[in-house]
Amino acid sequence: MLLSIPKKKLKKIRADKLSGGERHQLVLAMCLLKKPKFLILDEPSAGLSPKAVDAMYTTLSVLCKEQGLTILLIEQNVAKAVEFCDSVYLLREGKIEHRFTGKNLKEIEIVMFN
């Protein structure tokens, strides 16, 4: 389930009356309806509750595995990005500073914060 917005609420309320996080979820769901092969997501977890973030990443993982969806993810939530991504790139001032593979969050934290 991508949207954490109750269906009853969606049927009765206009999109401009949704909260920022709800609108964010709705836009992502609308994009996925087109069944893209490639998505660029910039801060998809911004403004979402932890429960909604988990639901979004779970749905995106399933779509990547089952439908071959490829995602370029720009995300400050490093822990979530590491769980989700095959490769992680650390950018500083617009340049790739380091490339990580695997799920080693400690290695990423050491490089990022030193």
N, C-alpha and C positions, 0 to 999 in steps of 0.2 A: 504494500500500500504506500503510494508516494505521498498522497495528500493526507494530512492529519485533520483536515477540515471536515466536520460531520456533513454527510450528504444532505441532510435536511436543511442545514444552514446554507449550503451552496445553492440549493433550489430557490431559496427565498431572498437571497441578498445579492446586490449588484457587486461586481468586482471592485468598483471604486470605494466600496464600503468595507472591504476586507482590510485586515491589518497588513503591515508591510511583509511580515513573514508568511502570511496566508497568500498574499499576492505573489510573492516569490515562488511558493509552491505551485500555484496555479499556472504561472508562466512556464515553469519547467514541465509540468504535466502537458500543457498545450504543445510544447516543443516535441515531446516524446510521442504525441499522437501522430506526428508525421513520419514516425519510424525512421529517424535519421541513422546514418552509418557512422557519423562523426559529430561530436558535440564539443564545443569549447565552453567550459563552465568557469565563471569568474566568481569566486567566493560563494558557492552555492549554499553553504551553511550559515551565512550571515543573516542574522535576524530570526533564525529558527530555534525552536526549543530543542533540547537534547534528544527528546523522543522523536521529533520530526526529522532531525539530522540523521538519527539511526535509521529511520524508515526510508529516507531518501537514499542513503548510501546502500542499504540493502536492496532496494529496487534497482538502482543503477548497476550494482554488481550482477544481479540476475540478468539484466538486459545485456550487459557486456558478455556474459558467458553464453547465454542462450541465443542472442540475436547478432552477436559479433559487433556490438556497438563499441566504438573507440572514443575515449574521452581525453581531452587535454584539460587538466584541472589546475586552476590557479586557486590556491587555498592557503589561508593563514592557520587554519586548524591542522597543524602538522601531524598530530596523533591520528586524526581521521584520514588524512591524505596517505599516510604511511600504511595504514590498514587496507586502504582501497587500491592503491596504485602499484603497478609493476616496477616503475622507475620513478625516482624523485630527483628533481634538479633544484639546486639551491642557486637562486639568482641574487646578485648584488649589483646595484646600479646598472641594471639591464643586461648584465653579462652572466653567463653560466660559470659559476665558481666551482661547483662540485656536482657530480652525478652519483646517486646511490641506487643500488639494486637490492632487492630483498626487503625485509621488514624490520631492520635494525634501527629502531627509534633512538636508542642510546648513541649510536655512531652519528646520526644526524644531529642530535642535540649538541654533542661535543663539537662538531664542526661549526654549527650555527652560532653557538654562544661563546666561542673562544676566539 
